[in-house]
Amino acid sequence: MQIVKYRGMEEWFAKRIQSYRQAELNGIKKFSTLTLLIQIFLAAGGELDPSIVLPSIYLFQNLKEPVNDGTQVIYIWANLKIAWNRISGFTSSDDSVSDRVIEQLPFIESENAVELIDAVFTHTKEAGQAEPFKLGPMNLNIKKGALVIVVGAVGSGKSSFLSALTRQMELESGKAKTYGKIAYCLQTPWLISGTIKNNIEFFTQPNKENLESAIHATCLESDILSFPKGVDTLLGDSGGEFILTIVNLSGGQKARVALARALYADADIYLLDDPIAALDANVGATVFSRAVKKHLSGKTVIMLTHQLQLVQHADCIIHIDSGKVVGNGSFEELLETNVQFADLMKEYRSLDEDSAFSDSTAIPKPSEIPKQEARDIIAAEDRSVGVVKGQNYVYYAKSVGWTSLVTLLCTISTIAGGVAALIYLVDSSNNPNLPDNFIAIFTSLGVAQAISYTLMFGSIVYGCFQASKKVHASIISRLLAAPMFFYDSQPIGRILNRLNSDISALDGGIVQSLIRIILNFSNVAINSVLILQASWWVIIAISAVLFLCGILFSKYQSSNREVKRIVSISKSPLDAHVSESIRGIQTIKSCGIRQEFVNKHWKAVDDYLVSSFILDSIMMWFNLRVSLLACLLTLALMLIGVVSKSTNTGNLYITSAIGLALTAALNFSTSMFKFLLACGIWENQLNSIERLRHYELELPKEADRSTSDDPKEIWPSSGNIEFSKVVLRYASRPAYNVLDKLSFAIRGGENIGVVGRTGSGKSSMVSALFRLVELYSGTITIDGIDPVLFTGTIRENLDDDLKASDVEIWKALESVGLKEFVSGLDGKLEYRVSQKGDNFSQGQKQLICLARAIIASPKILVLDEATSSVDSAGDHLIQNVLKTQFSKSTIMSVAHRLGTIAEFDKVIILDCGRLVEFDSPANLLDNPDSLFSQLVEASGTTNANMIKSIVHK
């Protein structure tokens, strides 16, 4: 959502979602049409011969409900069959891990930690992929206690190597073994809903000493001390992004929390996928020294990185290219014997022979960071109590539109017509000589009722269909217009529950409830007439039964509606846990805590099923009592029958009427129960309307996207940017200035680097520029984050408006070095990108995002760690693209790699949200006391010399 708002793609995504929604509605329309035809058929079948008037009418009226239920059975069966086939296909798939993946053995069985003999690993073939990616053949022996650093170009197979070691790839041939417990830290941090302490301990035995050691090793002490609740500060799920009760975690903070979790695990083998890529030079150097070299001393560490200044610290270096090991040995051995590695190091140009990795004094001390006042922002899910308010009925009626009035009139005429026809039949049947116009009158009543039925059901189906379409479009529109704070405070499972369960109720549940209310009320009316025709004394019994049913329904519904609300709310944690588990499946499996997550899942399932069971139990309680009342009505009829028989001896009509009335009484309870139950379900369905209405009318909204002062379409024309006393506060910490009176001016066409320690406010400044968060005070005047791919094709990810030509797209891909790679994909530009771009490496995603920017040709380009996941060659390529493709654009680049901004015109240095320096790199380096100089020196002597040479050339 953050990237959607950065690029102003709300309207594009709204159209895309509505196209999927329209396809879904087309299926609903077909089912609704089938239901409508069945109802019309039933309504037209009520014209009967007078000689069997009452029994036949009764039979046909009572057949309507079962046949209507039949349409639901067909619908449910079709969905059940699809769901069953999908579930059975998944559960019956080969889940064997004995021979098809790497073998994990106890720690004590070998002197090696990893043994690979002619091992070839393969990923499962992706849809549209010509051949699955293969890794190997590999022959490796990694000693216990060794520090192994894996290097290679973007997309070479480094991350796949770690996936193979964690049993995420199939072993196609050869032999592969690991010895000991494995801890895995992914390149993209995955955190769970809970406290910081929960995320570090991660279902293991609490140990205060280990916790403090892991926090110290990852330099989290100052961050945690600044949080109001320390390690007990709550993290919340927001679709893969995690937030504190006080602050959005920066990318570096998330990476260090994930690394701390791995350190706390006290494993034998540590697999680290570029854990310091998102950290600045100071923090990165300190984390490497504390965590990798000291804390994990004596442990086997296999670490992927693009920061080649680290390789000299390794006991062993593995160079991977195109899925194969092309180099394996010590740093000195590879420099002398491996040409590819030597070229890689030569290209990097920044070998740090002075080993400047130590506990950095540049890390702020806890006392230097202000304690932040805060309030919890994980909002409790809204839940109404009591009777569903009338405004929700009005809201739904307005959504239905003019057809709601047609439905009401047709319903009244249909029920009234049916009762009138039956009363006419009863009166005519009492007369031995039927009137001459009996057939004509009865036929006319039947035709009128059939027409009313047709209009009624047609208006219900059409109106509910239009309401569903309108409400869904409105909800999507409001969600896309909601500020980022809303997504920070709402678990993704909660939002999905609204868009899934509540919209499903709108699509089908409400329609069926309305139909059932009408049909069952009609049956109650018919049965009442059939009972009353036996004797008018029965009206006393019926009135008493209806009165008691009303009291019972009131008690039933007061409990039923509240439990239904609890059921709706209890499903959100279940959805959230499932989505959370899917996102972190690699970490869960590699850490061996699948059972803990299964147990947590069953806990969420139990909570949901308990409320569902109570809901069903309440219904059974109600059904039993309605049945008992029906028995009292039957008893009253029998007594009246006995009395009538004794006073009307020989009257066959009285005898048959009493018999028919007794039969009708037996079904009266069923019809009454179903009618009241349908009314209860209808009100419960309106709980979904209530929840959806809350989203549409009460969701917070961003400031208007356009105003009367909007500039012309050619804006921005020059690319000037000016921050004037900008103060930014998050709603979660209203008293803390994330940006504190930030003021600077950038001329059009200048290249500006933005640096600062982790959590200094760099990304917040970008958020302010893109108006993701409204300013507390100050102004930003223009002219007077993680790389994200979306589900779709490569073409759609590069050009969302589909306006660019193939020539332009291929030229952009060639500029970022991906033309050959994309050309080799099945479908090329039409190759499907999976959710979040998971079928591309992190570096490839960054390059695709850069190609997207080239096609857009913006006047202002903002880069947030654009080179964090690429190697030195990719870094050089990106810098060249910035010079050639964006020479006339204003560039603002947030970076931790100081070399990437060495040639920029100016550098902004932030610290605790304040602007501490803003000048050219040369002027800042000339001042040894400047923070920029300190950051450069902390990156290592050789690397610092390289930056200085670039700046002063």
Sequence and secondary structure as in RCSB ss.txt:
>XXXX:A:sequence
MQIVKYRGMEEWFAKRIQSYRQAELNGIKKFSTLTLLIQIFLAAGGELDPSIVLPSIYLFQNLKEPVNDGTQVIY
IWANLKIAWNRISGFTSSDDSVSDRVIEQLPFIESENAVELIDAVFTHTKEAGQAEPFKLGPMNLNIKKGALVIV
VGAVGSGKSSFLSALTRQMELESGKAKTYGKIAYCLQTPWLISGTIKNNIEFFTQPNKENLESAIHATCLESDIL
SFPKGVDTLLGDSGGEFILTIVNLSGGQKARVALARALYADADIYLLDDPIAALDANVGATVFSRAVKKHLSGKT
VIMLTHQLQLVQHADCIIHIDSGKVVGNGSFEELLETNVQFADLMKEYRSLDEDSAFSDSTAIPKPSEIPKQEAR
DIIAAEDRSVGVVKGQNYVYYAKSVGWTSLVTLLCTISTIAGGVAALIYLVDSSNNPNLPDNFIAIFTSLGVAQA
ISYTLMFGSIVYGCFQASKKVHASIISRLLAAPMFFYDSQPIGRILNRLNSDISALDGGIVQSLIRIILNFSNVA
INSVLILQASWWVIIAISAVLFLCGILFSKYQSSNREVKRIVSISKSPLDAHVSESIRGIQTIKSCGIRQEFVNK
HWKAVDDYLVSSFILDSIMMWFNLRVSLLACLLTLALMLIGVVSKSTNTGNLYITSAIGLALTAALNFSTSMFKF
LLACGIWENQLNSIERLRHYELELPKEADRSTSDDPKEIWPSSGNIEFSKVVLRYASRPAYNVLDKLSFAIRGGE
NIGVVGRTGSGKSSMVSALFRLVELYSGTITIDGIDPVLFTGTIRENLDDDLKASDVEIWKALESVGLKEFVSGL
DGKLEYRVSQKGDNFSQGQKQLICLARAIIASPKILVLDEATSSVDSAGDHLIQNVLKTQFSKSTIMSVAHRLGT
IAEFDKVIILDCGRLVEFDSPANLLDNPDSLFSQLVEASGTTNANMIKSIVHK
>XXXX:A:secstr
 HHHHHTT HHHHHHHHHHHHHHHHHHHHHHHHHHHHHHHHHHHT    GGGHHHHHHHHHHHHHHHHHHHHHHH
HHHHHHHHHHHHHHHHTS    SSSS EEE GGG SEEEEEEEEEEE    TT SS  EEEEEEEEEETT EEEE
E  TTSSHHHHHHHHTT SEEEEEEEEEES EEEE SS    SEEHHHHHHTTS   HHHHHHHHHHTT HHHHH
HSTTGGG EEEEETTEEEESSSB  HHHHHHHHHHHHHHT  SEEEEESTTTTS HHHHHHHIIIIIIIITTTSE
EEEE S GGGGGG SEEEEEETTEEEEEE HHHHHHH HHHHHHHHHH    TT   S  TTS  GGGS      
  S       SS  HHHHHHHHHHHTTHHHHHHHHHHHHHHHHHHHHHHHHHHHHSSS  TTHHHHHHHHHHHHH
HHHHHHHHHHHHHHHHHHHHHHHHHHHHHHHS HHHHHHS HHHHHHIIIIIHHIIIIIHHHHHHHHHHHHHHHH
HHHHHHHTT TTHHHHHHHHHHHHHHHHHHHHHHHHHHHHHHHHHHHHHHHHHHHHHHTHHHHHHTT HHHHHHH
HHHHHHHHHHHHHHHHHHHHHHHHHHHHHHHHHHHHHHHHHHHHHHHSTT HHHHHHHHHHHHHHHHHHHHHHHH
HHHHHHHHHHHHHHHHHHHHHHHS     S  TT   TT  SS  EEEEEEEE  TTSTT  SEEEEEEEE TT 
EEEEE STTSSHHHHHHHHTTSS  SEEEEEE        SEEHHHHH TT  S HHHHHHHHHHTT HHHHHTS
TTGGG EE GGGTTS HHHHHHHHHHHHHHH  SEEEEESTTTTS HHHHHHHHHHHHHHSTTSEEEEE S GGG
GTTSSEEEEEETTEEEEEE HHHHHH TTSHHHHHHHHT HHHHHHHHHHHH 
